[in-house]
Amino acid sequence: MKKISNLLGGFVLTALLLSNVFAQTAKTPLIKPKTSDEIQTTRPAKTVTTEKIGLDVAEALTLIEDNHVGGKKLDYNELFKSSITSMLHTLDPHSNYFDAKEFEQFRTEQSSRYFGIGASIGSLSDKNGKVIATYIRATFEDAPANRVGLRYGDKIVEVNGISMLGKPSAEVSSNLRGPRGTVAKITVERHGTGKRETVEIIRDAVSQPSIAEAYMVRPGVGYIAMTGSFNQTTYAEFRQAMAELKTQGMTQLVLDLRNNGGGLVNQALQVANTFLARGQNIFTQKGRLEGVESPYPAENSNPDTTPIVMLVNRNTASASEILAGALQDHDRALIVGENTFGKGLVQNPFVLEYGSMLLLTIAKYQTPSGRLIQRDYSDGNLYNYYTDGGSLRDEAANRPKGTESKTDLGRTVYGGGGINPDEVVKPQTITTEKARFQQKFLDPIFAFTLDLSFGKIKGFETYKVDRPITFAHDLKNTDFQVTDNLYQAFKKFAAENYNLTTAQIDREREYVERILRTELVTAAYGVTTSLQVFNEYDTQLKKAIELLPQARQLAIESAKNSQLKSKVESNNR
């Protein structure tokens, strides 16, 4: 086992001590409770050591096992996990403990994959809200479900001999999941023909890319949705996406980091290195040794000069903030959206015995301008930390509140709570009441699309999609247009089958048309391509595209400043 800190050594010692306690619990006699007079109210102060902590924990556990009402039903894994996690969270909010099962899942996620059949499913209910069945909504490219021929509209009848009819998608999903290499025997009913088929799927690795979508959102404008975590394949995915978009004529880029919670820092460094010149600092790490700093400079002698608008929101965190901070401080990208989360701590995994792992904070980092972006955790309250005090107010109203810094071109930026966007653009929101009302349309839209995509709606046979998914399709305006005739046909279907009035449907016409087109695109081109439909309604993305001229000007000024600085440094040699 690797060398670890004295504190961590205390955990190991405690585990060893407690394992002895577990073996001896049956021999321990029942302890008679003491009266209040018998309990000492004061004890002489003792020096706290890891050994004494371990003994106290062992003694406490023995008392719990022998006297607590639920002592004989203790889940020791959960007991250890909660104890260690609570201790770690007194240090900082991001140090964490993973038991063996969680650690294996963590490693799987870092490898940009998960294990399963590789399909998206969804249940369909009738007008009374009763679940009819659960269907295949989409499969993923090269995934097990796709290889055996499952497709949009397949009704899941049985899984391993157990009927799935009438069961919601969550229950069906739990039956479909399982360890890698195990078999899922699935009986489906084809929506187009009504015939039933049984397939055997061996659960296997399913790709979970960091980049959800990359396509030309406008002529000359590329869009890369780097909305997954930074995993082992992130930079390779990014490099491939950039190359493909440039062959399609990309001269400007919108890089979307919204909801990217971070991940592997070295992958974020490589993406930043794409756009920064040799010697430009990406970030600086400060560990526990006072005065010791580790800078991480770019090493690119020929950086990419594509103008960039970077989209961020309050769920953009950690490695994503390192990337955003580096490009903002060097005036290499225009940051648009909301304030990012504010995670300025670096974690390192320490593998323990028995397959568990400690993810321990080992350092803080600064952006190139010297910003510490970590949000406040001085009260030790996790709820406050993650919800900004539990309020729903816009975080932008409380920023900036940290130390002022300057970018290379002298623009003012702040630390103390994430990356502040250069242009604040709030996301479009709706009320809770409106969201609940819109949910009433999901079942009728799904039911209508099922019939439409299999040619069962008379007069609309051109919308038929009775074929396997075509992946990596760049959506065109002419693909599955929701015409007025099609909209009217849906209104008639929804009124007859789901008791929705024409007035209710007309009130949400834009929403209905968007979801209807999304379903059709999902059937034909898969879940990933269907995201392009949502982007057509994304107000933040629209604003990002509008701001590309500013990003272009910023890139020009940044290049001039970098050349001038290099010339001065050359003359001073």
Secondary structure, 3 states (H helix, E strand, C coil): CCCCCHHHHHHHHHHHHHHHHHHHHHHCCCCCCCCCCCCCCCCCCCCCCHHHHHHHHHHHHHHHHHHCCCHHHCCHHHHHHHHHHHHHHCCCCCCEEECHHHHHHHHHHHCCEEEECCEEEEEEECCCCCEEEEEEEEECCCCHHHHCCCCCCCEEEEECCEECCCCCHHHHHHHHCCCCCCEEEEEEECCCCCCEEEEEEECEEEECCCCCEEEEEECCEEEEECCCCECCCHHHHHHHHHHHHHHCCCCEEEEECCCCCCECHHHHHHHHHHHCCCCCEEEEEECCCCCCEEEEECCCCCCCCCCEEEEECCCCCCHHHHHHHHHHHCCCCEEEECCCCCCCEEEEEEECHHHCEEEEEEEEEECCCCCCCCCCCCCCCHHHHHHCCCCCCCHHHHCCCCCEEECCCCCEEECCCCCCCCEECCCCCCCHHHHHHHHCCHHHHHHHHHHHHCCCCCCCHHHCCCCCCCCCCCCCCCCCCCCHHHHHHHHHHHHHHHCCCHHHHHHCHHHHHHHHHHHHHHHHHCHHHHHHHHHCCCHHHHHHHHCHHHHHHHHHHHHHHHHHHHHHHHHCC
